[in-house]
Amino acid sequence: MSLIRQESSSSSLQHWKPLYIPPTMSEDMISESVVRAALASDHHHQQQKVTLVSWSTEDICSKFDGATSTLVNIRVQYRVMGEQDTREVCYVAKVNHGRQKEVEDFYRCIFVQETSFYTQVIPALNNILHQVGEGPLAFPRCIHHGQDERGKEFIYLENLKEAGYKMEDRAIGVGEPHVSLVLKELARLHAASFLLQAKLSHDLLDEFPFLQIEWTKKFNLGSNWPDYMRGTLDLHTEMFEKMGGCEKVIEWIRKVHPQVGHVFDKMILKTPPFATIIHGDCWINNMLFRYDKDNMPVEVKFLDAQGCRKGSVALDLQHFLTLNAVDEVRRPQQHLTSLLTTYHSTLTHIMKAGGAAPPFTLEQLQQEYMEKGTYGLLFGIMWIPNMVKTKKDATDILDSSEDSKVTERECVMRMVDNNPLLRSRLHSIIDEWTEYGLIP
């Protein structure tokens, strides 16, 4: 999960306070005892005794990313007992290292969400997939997790970039080969969750109590979640006014604006038969792809499960397709139908392998997708401006000098003139949902 600080000198945005961004990680923030424990845990299943030789750290997050956890690449040199040569392995450490007291509850909430997803949900769902002859879910391996002697919560994950996985450009979006891979993996996640529910005598929320906590209810980074959304919509209304020719979407925003919290809560209701465990934050920065020799994507891995919840599968589909699939992949409607068919076919295959019927038909899925259009449109309007930023567009969120800061409002208004991707990406989404009737 990544939250970019927003600032504005506009009087209409005075209630919208900057987000708190954690400082850059340094080597002294990593505990050597935890590095040793992670190394031992990583080799435990191989029954190998290992000795730590040396380790070093490298910050992963840019100062423009606004990550809610500190991300560090840890490069470890070690020896296996009985060998002379030194081996090397890399881990990604996510650290919740303690922040301002007033936002501690939110940061801890989403950190617990992700840790619990890796340590409770993934093993349970992988067991289901194994039983039906499927491989494990497309997430990095969780190597080690816990709290160090200084009270810092951590989770160590497999470093997928060291294995050749790459992140796509969030500003541009992805085409059909990438989209197809993601939809099939989302279907596997959702199908495994449906199959697990079928085996339980109680609800998934009781099996995984952490899912009973909705992270948006804990959000308190300068405001609550509804006020944060309203602040974003205020700023981007100004953006659309400067663009010109956007009267319909401006009218839609003004209609949604007063009740946006209620609208969002309605979208995330756990409504049968579509509700199951979902990723919750399916955008391109939370995915890595592996490519073949012809540079075609052959595998995807999901990252960042901090936004996971029990909710409609259509939320994951809306979040991913609206924010990340390029226009010619989503539109016209027959293209969207083909994409949903790809998802539903994979879901059906796994459900049947588990001895169950799919919980909904393709036609029901299409209807649910359309009914969750407000969710996709809201996130598109809120996040596309951040996704298309270049470094020169972005606010330097770590520079405390007032003279060197460029306010978010000034940045967005400048992008209207200088960043053609802003117009094209937003107009693609607006035109799509105008065609579907969501924007009158």
N, C-alpha and C positions, 0 to 999 in steps of 0.2 A: 504494500500500500504506500502510495506517495502523495503527499499533500503539499502543494506549492503555496508559499506565502503570497497573499494578495494584499495590496495596499491601494488606497485611493484618497485623493484630496477632495473628492466630490462630497458635498454635504449629504447627498443621498446615501452615502456609504459609511457614514461616521460610526455606525454601530458595528461595523465589520472590522475586527481587530486582526493584526498579523498573527499567523500561526507561529508557534514555537518550533524551531528547527534545531535538532541536536548538533553539537559541535563535531568537528572532524575527529575521527578516531585516531589515536596514536598508539604506538606499540605498548606503552605502559598501561593501556586500558585492557590489554589481553593478559590473562593469568597463565603463567607457564604450567601451573598444575593442571589447568583445564586442557591445555594443548596436549600434555602427556596423557591425560585421561581419554581425550578424543582419539589419539593415536592408538592407545591400547584397545579402546572399544572398536575401532575400525578393523583391527586385526584379530579380535577375539574369535569371530566365527571361523577364521582360518587356523585357529589354535597356534598362532605364532606369537612368540615373545619378542618384543621390539624394544629398542633403546633410542630415545630421543638424542639426536646429535646437535641440531640447531634449528631455529625457526625465525621467520621474519614476517612482517606484515605489510600490506599495501591497501590503502583506502580504495574502495570500489565506487562509492557514491561521489558524484560531482557535487560541487556546492550549489548547482542549479537544480538538483533532483528533489530536494525536500523530502527525503525518505523519513519514515516514522521510526525506523530502527537504524542503528549504525551497522553498515556492512563492511566487512574486512576480508580480504584474501589472506589466508595464512599459508605460507609455504614452509613445509616441514621436511627436514632431512633426518633420516633415521636409519638404523641397522636392524636387520632381523638376526636373532641369535644364531650363531654358527656361520654367518656370512661376514666377509671382510668389506665388501663394497657397500657404499652408502646409497640408499634409495631416496626418492623424493615423492611427496604427495601434497596436494593443495586442498584446503577446505575453505568454504565460505562461512564465516562466523557472523551471525546476526546477534547484536547485543542490545538489550534494553538496559542502558547503563545508568538510569536515574536522571530525572528531569525536574522541571519546576513542579512543585508540590501540587499546584492547582490542576495540572494536566496529567498527573501520575496515574489516576484511575483509568483514563482512556488508553494511554500507552500500554499499561499493564494488561488491560482487557484484550487489546488486539494481539499482544505478544502471547498471551495465554491461548488465544484462539488458534494461532498458527502452531504453537508447540503441541497443543492437544490434537490438532488435525494430523500432524506428522506422527505422533506417538500413539494415538488411539484410533483415529478414523482410517488412515491409510493401511495399517496392518489388518484391520478388520475387513476392509474392502478388498485388499489384495488376497486375502484368504478366500473370499467369495469368488474372485476371478480365477484363482488357481483351481478351484473346484469345478469350474466350467471350461477348463482348458485354455484360459486366457493368461497373458502375461501381466505383470504388475502395472499399477497406475503410472502415468507419465509424470512423475515428480522426482526430484533428486533424493538420493538416500539421506536419511537422517542419521548422522554419525554419533552425535552426543548432545545432550541437553541438560539443563539444570541451572544452578545458581552458584557462583564462585564464592570464595571466602570473603569477598568485599560486598556481597549482596547483589552483584550484577547478574541478571538473568541472561542466558545465552542459549543459542541453538547452533550446532555445527552441521553443515550440510555438504554433500558432495559438490565439488566444483565442476560444473558441467562445461564451462568454457575451456577448461583444461582438456576435456574430452572432445573438443572440436565443435561444440554447440555455439551458435551465434544468435545475437539479437537483431531483429529487423528494425528499420527506421520507423519510429513511431509517427513521424510527420507525414509519411507518404501512405502508409497502409500496406496491406498484403493482398496478393492475388489468389486465384482459385486453388493452386496446389497447396499453399499454406492454409487457406481457409478449410479445405477438405480435411487436412490432418487434424486441425484443431477441433472441428465438429465431431470427428470420429472419436477423439480422445475425451471430449466432453460427454459424449454418449456413453462411453465406457464407465466414466466416473458416475454418471447418473444411474445407469443400469445396475451397477454394482450396489449402489445405495438402495435402489428399489428392491433388489434381491435380498439384501440384508434385512430390510424392513419386513419382507415376507417371512423370514425365518424367525423373527422376534415375536414374542408375545406382548411386547410393549412398544411404545413409540421410540423413534430414533432420538428424540429429545431427551428421553429418559436414559437411553443407552449412552448418550454423550451429553451430559448435563451442561457442558460449556456452550453448546449450541442454543441453550435457552436464553443466553444473553445476546441481545442485538447491539452491535457495536455503535450504531448511530445514536442509540439512547445514552451512550457513555461519552459521546463526542462533546468536548468542552474546550476546544482550542480557540479561545477568544470569544466564542459564542456557542450556542447549541447547533445541532445539525440543520434544523429548518432555517435559522437565521443565516447560517453559512450559505445555504442554497439561495436564499433571497438576496444576499449580498452579491453572489456570483451573477445571478440573473439581472440585478440592477446594473452592474458593470457591463454586462454583455448586451443589455438593451441599448446602452449608450453606443456600444460598438456597432450594433445593427443600424442604429439611427445614422451613424456616420457613413456606413456602407451605402445606404440609400436603397430603395426598392424592396425593403424587408418589412413592409407594413403588416403583412399577415402574421409573420412569426412574432413580431413585437406585440401585436394584439393577443396572440396566444400566450406569450409570457406574462403579460399583464393580467390575463384571466387566471392563470395558474398561480401567480406570485403570492397572493394573500393566503392561499390554502396549500402551499407547496408541501408543508410537513405532512398534512393529512393525505395529500395525493401520493406522496412517497410511501407512507405507511400502508396505504391500500395496495400499492404495487408489490410490496414484500410480504403480503399475507400468505400464510401457509395453506393454500387451497388445493384440496384433492381434485383430480388424481395427479397433479403436476408437481406437488411439493416433495422434495427430497433433499439430500445434501448437495449443495452447489458450491462452486469455487467462490463466486461473489465479487471477483475483481478481474474479470477476463479482458484485460487489454494487453497490447503488444509488448509492453515492458515487463510483463509477468510471464513471458514465454521465451524459450530458446529453441532454435531449430538446428538440426543436423542435416548436412547436404551430401549428395553423392558427387562423383567425379565430374558430372555434367552440371553441377551447381543447382540441382533440383532438390527441394526439401523432401526428406524421407522420414523424418521423425520430429516430434515436438515434445518438449518438456514444460510443464507448468511450474511457476514459481509463486511465492507470496500468497499464502493461504490465510492472511490476516482478516480478510473480509468474508470468510466462509460462513454460511448460514444454512438453515433449512428453508427452502423457498422454491418457487416455481423454476423449472428447468429453463423456461423462456427468459428469465432474467439473465442467465449466463449467455444465452443465444443473442439476446438484444445487446448486451454489453459488448460482446465480441464483434458481432456483425456491424452494428451501427458505428462503433468507434474505429474499427480496424480494417474491415473489408472494403476494398476500393469500389468506386461507384459501379463500374461495369460488371463486377461480380454480384452485387446486391440487386441491381436493376437491369431490365424491367422485372415485373413480378414473377415471371416464369423462371428467372434466375434464382430468386429467393425460394421458390417452390423446390427447385432442384437441390438447393443447399439444405433445406429442411428435410428433404427426402434422404439425403446422405446421412444426416444425423439420425433420423428415425430408423433407417435400415440397420445401422450399427446397433442402436438401442434394442431393436426387435431381435436381432441375431443373438445378442447376449442374454436377453430375457428368456428366449426360447431354450438356449443352452442350459439355463438354470431351471428349466421346467416351469416357467411362468409366461403368461401372455403379456405383451406390452401394456402398460397402464393406460395408454391413450392411442388413438388412431392418428394417422398423418393429418387428416382433416381437423381433428381436435387440436393438434399441436399448432397448425397454421392459425386457427382461431385464437388460441392462447397467446401466440407470438404477437398477433395484432393487438390483442387486448393489453399487452404489456408495452405497447409502443410508446406510451408516455414516459416510461422508465428509460428506454433507449434514447428518446429525443431529449429528455432532461440532461442525461449524462453527456450526450453529444454536444449540446449547447454549452454545458459547463466546462468540459474538458478539452474539446478540440483546440481552443485557443492556446492552452498550455502545451498540447501535444505538437503543435506546428512551430513552436518557438525555436529560434536559433539561439546560440549563446549570446549574440549581441542583442537579441530581443529580451532575454531573461533578466529578471531582477537578481542581483548578486545578494542572495539571502544570508550570506555569512559576513558581508562587509558592513561593519557597524558605523562607518562614516556616512553621515547624512548627505554630504556633498556628492558621494560616489554612488548613492542609491538612485535607481530609476524606478519610479513608482509603477505598480502594476497597471494602473489606469493609463499612464503615459505610454507604457510598453504596448498595451493592447491597441490603443489608438494609432500608434506608429505602425503597428503591423497591418492595420487596415490599408495603409498606403503602400507599404513596402514588402509585405509578405503575401504573394499570390495564393499560397496554399491555404491561408486562412479563409479566403472567400470560397475557393473551390471545394474545400472539405466541408465547410458549413452549408453551402448551397446544395451540395449533394444530399445531405441529410434532410434539409428543409424541403427540398423538392420531392424527395421520396415520401415524406410523411404528409405532404400536401396532396400528393397523388392518392395516398391511402385514406385521406379524409380526416386525419387527426388534426391537422392545421386547416381550419375552414377557409 
